[in-house]
Amino acid sequence: MIPLEARFRAKLVVPDDPDACWGWDGHVDDKGYARIAAGGKGGRSLFAHRVSYELHVGPIPEGMQALHR
């Protein structure tokens, strides 16, 4: 199985402009949020912006939110 971080990075579209938003080349739900499955296809669906935060910063503290912008 491919690790979550590798699958996440494979779906990122990182622009040359460091101030521009990153794009997502994966599943987007009906509300426009990027999603990725925790354990691969059929796994629990996670918000990609939360996965990104945890990969780059660390665990999201209890009661806190990670905004997708």
QUISULKA-V21662 format. One record per pair of residues at least 24 apart in sequence whose C-alpha atoms are under 10 Angstrom apart, sorted by sequence separation. I is the first residue (numbers start at 1). J is the second residue. If there is no record, write none. Layout:
<<I J> <I J>>
This chain:
<<24 48> <11 36> <8 35> <8 36> <7 36> <8 37> <7 37> <8 38> <7 38> <4 36> <4 37> <5 38> <7 40> <4 38> <34 68> <3 38> <4 39> <33 68> <3 39> <4 40> <12 48> <2 39> <3 40> <11 48> <1 39> <2 40> <1 40> <8 48> <8 51> <9 52> <8 52> <5 51> <4 51> <5 52> <8 55> <22 69> <21 69> <5 55> <4 55>>
